[in-house]
């Protein structure tokens, strides 16, 4: 397996590998797809690099998004358990999501250049010596 294809080590946390504040656009995207309650969001965040070990972080982020006017919530009655808070995206949230995606795409392009150059570097044959500045 190539170095670039190795999976993230289990002891690695999202904060160590994901962009700063990446939870915020992820939540906006998931709520753009469909309104959801917290537990559902916890499950749907897993493929984006987040684990379920810190639900408090999720709810703090949702409250901050709501305070910023990007998300709104309502209590949903439940017939089989406690009522749940349902979150949905606002118009301002959609605009913020678009801005976040624009920024993430720029980061993606820069990382692509970096990884491409690195791949070229490590692809050099082991026996071949690179030229030193003295040559």
N, C-alpha and C positions, 0 to 999 in steps of 0.2 A: 504494500500500500504506500503510495507517495506521501510525503510529509504534508502536502496541502490537502490530502483527502482524509486524513485521520479524523475520527470523530472527536468531539469535545470531551475532555476527560470528565468523568462523573463528579469529581471533586471541584470542578471549575464552576463558578457561579455566573449567571447571566451578566452581572455587573462587571465581570472581568473580560468578557468578550463582546458584549453588545454595546452599541453606541449609547452615550449618556442620555438618560431620559427616554430610552427606546420604548418603555412600557406605554408611555403616553400615546404615540401614534398607533401602537398596536391595539390599544383599547379603542381608539377612535375608528380604526379600520373594522374591528370586530363589531362595533356598534353600528357602523355604516352598513355592514352586511345584514344585521338584524338586531333589534332590541334584545337585551339579555339581562339575566340576573347574575349576581357575583359568582356563584358556583359554576354556572355555565361558562362564564368568561375565564375562570381559572382553568377549566378543561381545555378551552379553545386556545389558550395562550401557550400551551405546552409545545406545539410544533414550531413556535416562534422563539424557542430557547428559554422559556420560563418554566420553572417547576412549581409545584403546588405547596412548597414548604413555607411560604410567607403570605398567607391570605390577607394579613393586616396591611401589607404593602399595596395589594390590589385595592382594598377599600379606601386607603388613604389617597391613592391616585384617583379613584373615582370621585371621592369628595372634592378633591382639588379641581378636577375637570368640571364638576358641577358648579363649584364656586366661581370658576372662570367663565361659566355660561356655555361651555362646549358640550355638556351633557345635561340631561334632565332625568329625574327619576320619579316614579310613582309607586305606591304600595299596591301590590297585586294580591288579591284574596286567594287563599289556597283552601281547597276542600280536604286535603290530605297532609296537613302539617301547618307550620307557622306561615304567616303572610311573608311575601318576599318583595324586596325592592327591585323594580324593573328599571333598567337604564336604557335611554335612547339618545341618539345623536341630535344635536340642534343644528341649525343652519350655520352658526358660527363654528361649530365643531367640524362640519364638512369643509369649511374654508380652511380651518387650521390643519385638517388632515391633508388637504391638497398642498399646503405650504410645506408640511413635514415630508410629504412624498417627494416634492421637488428637491428639498435639501438632501434627502436620503439617496435620491438618484445621482446627485452630484457626487456624494461620498462614494457610492457604488462605482462610478466611472473612475474616480481617482484610485480606489482600491484595485480596480481591474488593471490599471496601468502598472501599479506597484507589483501586483502578483504576476503579471505577464513578464515584467522585467526580472523578477526573482526567479521565475520558472526558467527563463533563458539562462540565467546565471548558474543555477544548480544542474541544468541539463548538460553543461560542459562535460566532456569525457574526463573520467578520473585521471587518466594518464597525461592528459594535455595540460601543460602549464600555461597560465595566463602571463601576459607580458607585464613585467614590473615597470614602474616609472623610470628605472635606471636603464632599461633596454632601448 
